[in-house]
């Protein structure tokens, strides 16, 4: 593993779903990131101990406004850079990234900015892993079109949930969807006008094998390509891969009866060469939420993806916790990172700290040590680290970004606007690319 740490900031031009749980509530609204003028609220998710109302919708623009620059030496990503070099030299066809996080990741704006920069430089390997079915209202991954009909039941872990209600089988992305509706159907289309994710040749479905499981069919462009029986003697992960001629395609997963079906998601890729960047965010996630996923099945699915880089981006929800202690948090972050890295065969890793958010004075110290703990664990695990709060100007950065024209942060005090997320993602990607060029030299 790599020992160097990326700290401080990067070259930076500074200036979601409703889901009920015992204590956590989150909301998300569909946003058209390709329209610079369409008014819409960006995703919102509240910490489980916070209350308040949703922010007012604001007009979102894609242009970020210039401001101060913060730069550091990039280091700690040599393993990822080696994979990119092999890709560029024609020695391999794909480089994959798994990016885990909370609502900042689930919104898929920050991750889209990074994905597009890497794919522009090294080739578009496909959209990557997405949820199928209906994981939450207005589920809207970028650079691909998804649609679900019929009745679907999502399942995921809420921090305050009764452990007796958790079976741990939440898969690669931490969320599953189940159905018994014989009319249930999930459609994935690669037709997009963004220029990214259009080409596809592989559709790899991740599903649960279970006693009494039902049967689903897979269609490509209206033609049935296979029928999958999910009945088995025990619960475990199953895979069904369809390979077709590369191009623009429509993939369908259709239920055929009333027996239970449960899906973890599907990966959409092409023949390459190119980068595949999986955005695996769940609203309301904490750094230790993945530690409550079934380890064996998580590792089976992670190894299926064969990632070259693991990215984590948590911390926002922890800032609001009234019970979290530093040493407990350090232990939980360490356990989660070990679980992730064991599942990825010790691939390169990048830990990204939380962006700034509005906090009361009594929470400032907690915010600081949350970032410090993540830096410490990154060093111990050989991961690079990026401090997004520092990129935003440190404490008080969120308020300053709210005051930008157009605003780069939302008035909820937690989330950014589309241009804010895109700006941060662009600059993180730019420094990754600069680090790669230094590696090549």
Secondary structure, DSSP 4 states (H G I P E B T S, - for coil): -------S--S-------EE-SS-EEE-----TT-SS-B-PPPEE--TT----PPPP-B--SPPPP---------S-HHHHHHHHHHHTTS-SEEEEEEEESHHHHT-SHHHHHHHHHHHHH-B---EEE--S-SSTT---TTSEEEEES--EEEE--TTS-GGG-----TTTTEEEEE--TT-EEEEE---SSSSS--EEEEEEEEEEBTT--EEEEEETTEEEEEEE-B-SS-EEEEEEEEEEEE--EEEEEE-SSS-EEEEEEEEE-S-SEEEEEEEE-TT--TTGGGGS-HHHHHHHHHHHT-SEEEEE--HHHHT-SS--HHHHHHHHHHHHHHHHHHTTS-EEEEEPPPP----HHHHHHHHHHHHHHHHHHHHHT-EEE-HHHHTTSTTHHHHHHTSSS-SB-TTSSPBPHHHHHHHHHHHHHHHHHHHHHHH-
